[in-house]
Amino acid sequence: MRTEADSAPDPVAGAEHGLAVRVAAVRERIDIAWHAAGRDPGLAPTLIAVTKFHPASLVTALLGLGITDMGESRHQEARAKAAAIEAAGGPQPRWHFVGSLQTNKARQLAAYASVLHSVDRIELVEALRERDPALDCFLQVNLSDDPDRGGVAPAGIEPLAERIAAAPGLRLLGIMAIAPLGEEPASAFDRLAGYAQRLQRVAPEAVAISAGMSHDFEAAIAAGATHLRIGTAITGNRPVPG
Ligand SMILES: *Cc1c(COP(=O)(O)O)cnc(C)c1O
């Protein structure tokens, strides 16, 4: 006999279906923007799904959809989630830490994170300079006038890049930024492209650009982004942080 429960949609399957649809839509938008920007068709950007405030089960579902890179912005939460995924066995993501990081948490972070996107001061470089093996990182530049937003001021790019380049424990991949509020992302990312050139004069290998979030990744792709940090467009709305 059929019961009410038989015909009710399975909430878990329904959620995973929604996730699969959003992942496919984001991938398609990336492809279109990449092509429209005339970027090298033989290359593709690294898609980092930002899973902050979401449970480890979402990370597992994303791994099942072929997403291998996850972004987190709070150390305690990221560490717990990485431990849960590791304990469950199976495929492991590469963890990208994209938030601001306290200097005294740097060593703990290096135990689970593959890439640190937010190196914005010399103290952080010093805390990680002996790290072995070297940790991949980005220099974060502040595109706003507000010094409280993360990132080094543009005038500080070269001195900080020199310190990173001289630290054996860090491997500088490139530059990272968040588009400021109240400005067209395209104009902010244009400035970022100029800062990326400045960084490369100090560190020629550091050619990557980490930029682009749910609402501005097309503009970031047009400006040369190689690493996209996309949250809500993939995950849906974030739960209220606990
Ligand atoms: C949360 C976050 C993202 C993702 O933001 P969405 O708008 O949800 O795509 C990207 N980068 C950083 C640094 C973040 O903190």
The ligand as an SDF file (V2000), in Angstrom:
LIG
                    3D

 15 15  0  0  0  0  0  0  0  0999 V2000
   32.5380   33.8890    1.3550 C   0  0  0  0  0  0  0  0  0  0  0  0
   33.6690   34.2210    0.4670 C   0  0  0  0  0  0  0  0  0  0  0  0
   33.6120   33.9410   -0.9110 C   0  0  0  0  0  0  0  0  0  0  0  0
   32.3700   33.3990   -1.5920 C   0  0  0  0  0  0  0  0  0  0  0  0
   31.3910   34.3700   -1.5990 O   0  0  0  0  0  0  0  0  0  0  0  0
   30.0010   34.1870   -2.4210 P   0  0  0  0  0  0  0  0  0  0  0  0
   29.5000   35.5730   -2.5910 O   0  0  0  0  0  0  0  0  0  0  0  0
   29.1360   33.3390   -1.5720 O   0  0  0  0  0  0  0  0  0  0  0  0
   30.3400   33.5440   -3.7030 O   0  0  0  0  0  0  0  0  0  0  0  0
   34.7320   34.2210   -1.6790 C   0  0  0  0  0  0  0  0  0  0  0  0
   35.8460   34.7590   -1.1350 N   0  0  0  0  0  0  0  0  0  0  0  0
   35.9450   35.0370    0.1750 C   0  0  0  0  0  0  0  0  0  0  0  0
   37.2050   35.6310    0.6970 C   0  0  0  0  0  0  0  0  0  0  0  0
   34.8580   34.7830    1.0100 C   0  0  0  0  0  0  0  0  0  0  0  0
   34.9620   35.0800    2.3180 O   0  0  0  0  0  0  0  0  0  0  0  0
  1  2  1  0
  2  3  1  0
  2 14  2  0
  3  4  1  0
  3 10  2  0
  4  5  1  0
  5  6  1  0
  6  7  2  0
  6  8  1  0
  6  9  1  0
 10 11  1  0
 11 12  2  0
 12 13  1  0
 12 14  1  0
 14 15  1  0
M  END
$$$$
